[in-house]
């Protein structure tokens, strides 16, 4: 009966400021570059920032020469700086999975 009615606060997903988006893009580029270093040249590596229902998401993906795409999502929950250890873990994990 009240399925479409909101009685509480509307939940709004967080937005990235231009500076946060710039930092996140730099961090993603770093992960993608490190992943490329770990893989042969025929693998394609890319990254993107999207805005979903739950807020911004960062994705780094690897397309192997044969097989399915392997990706890693990073949920942005206020902190856009991805630490050096986490960046290395993401890159190594993606390369190993591809």
C-alpha positions as CSV (number, residue, x, y, z in Angstrom):
1,X,0.0,0.0,0.0
2,X,2.8,2.4,0.8
3,X,5.5,0.9,-1.4
4,X,6.1,4.1,-3.3
5,X,5.9,6.5,-0.4
6,X,8.9,7.7,1.4
7,X,8.2,8.6,5.0
8,X,11.8,9.3,6.1
9,X,14.7,11.3,4.6
10,X,15.4,10.6,1.0
11,X,18.6,8.8,0.7
12,X,20.9,10.6,-1.7
13,X,24.1,9.0,-3.0
14,X,27.3,10.9,-2.4
15,X,28.6,13.0,-5.3
16,X,32.3,13.5,-6.1
17,X,33.7,17.0,-6.2
18,X,35.8,17.8,-9.2
19,X,39.0,17.5,-7.0
20,X,37.9,14.1,-5.7
21,X,37.2,12.9,-9.2
22,X,40.6,14.1,-10.3
23,X,42.3,12.3,-7.4
24,X,40.3,9.1,-8.0
25,X,41.1,9.2,-11.7
26,X,44.8,9.5,-10.9
27,X,44.6,6.6,-8.5
28,X,42.8,4.4,-11.0
29,X,45.3,5.3,-13.7
30,X,48.1,4.2,-11.3
31,X,46.4,0.8,-10.8
32,X,45.8,0.4,-14.5
33,X,49.4,1.3,-15.3
34,X,50.8,-1.2,-12.7
35,X,48.5,-3.9,-14.0
36,X,49.8,-3.3,-17.6
37,X,53.4,-3.7,-16.3
38,X,52.5,-7.1,-14.9
39,X,50.8,-8.4,-18.0
40,X,52.0,-9.1,-21.6
41,X,51.1,-6.5,-24.2
42,X,48.1,-8.3,-25.7
43,X,46.1,-7.7,-22.6
44,X,43.9,-4.5,-22.6
45,X,43.6,-2.7,-19.3
46,X,41.2,0.2,-18.7
47,X,39.5,2.1,-15.9
48,X,36.4,4.2,-15.4
49,X,34.4,6.1,-12.8
50,X,30.7,5.5,-12.9
51,X,27.8,6.8,-10.8
52,X,25.4,4.0,-9.7
53,X,22.5,3.8,-7.4
54,X,24.7,3.6,-4.3
55,X,27.0,6.4,-5.4
56,X,30.3,6.6,-7.3
57,X,32.2,3.4,-8.2
58,X,35.6,3.0,-9.6
59,X,36.4,0.1,-11.9
60,X,39.6,-1.3,-13.4
61,X,39.2,-4.0,-16.0
62,X,41.4,-6.4,-17.9
63,X,40.5,-7.9,-21.3
64,X,42.7,-11.0,-21.9
65,X,43.4,-12.0,-25.5
66,X,41.1,-15.0,-25.0
67,X,38.4,-15.3,-22.3
68,X,36.2,-13.1,-20.2
69,X,36.9,-9.6,-18.9
70,X,38.2,-9.5,-15.3
71,X,37.4,-6.4,-13.2
72,X,37.8,-5.0,-9.8
73,X,35.3,-2.5,-8.4
74,X,36.1,0.0,-5.7
75,X,33.2,1.6,-3.8
76,X,33.8,5.2,-3.1
77,X,32.6,5.9,0.4
78,X,33.9,9.4,1.1
79,X,37.6,8.6,0.9
80,X,38.8,8.7,-2.7
81,X,42.5,8.2,-1.9
82,X,43.5,4.6,-2.6
83,X,46.5,3.7,-0.5
84,X,49.7,2.5,-2.2
85,X,49.4,-1.0,-0.7
86,X,45.8,-1.3,-1.8
87,X,46.7,-0.1,-5.3
88,X,49.4,-2.7,-5.6
89,X,47.0,-5.4,-4.3
90,X,44.4,-4.5,-6.8
91,X,46.9,-4.5,-9.7
92,X,48.5,-7.9,-8.7
93,X,45.1,-9.4,-8.1
94,X,43.8,-8.3,-11.5
95,X,46.9,-9.5,-13.3
96,X,46.7,-12.9,-11.5
97,X,43.0,-13.3,-12.3
98,X,43.4,-12.4,-16.0
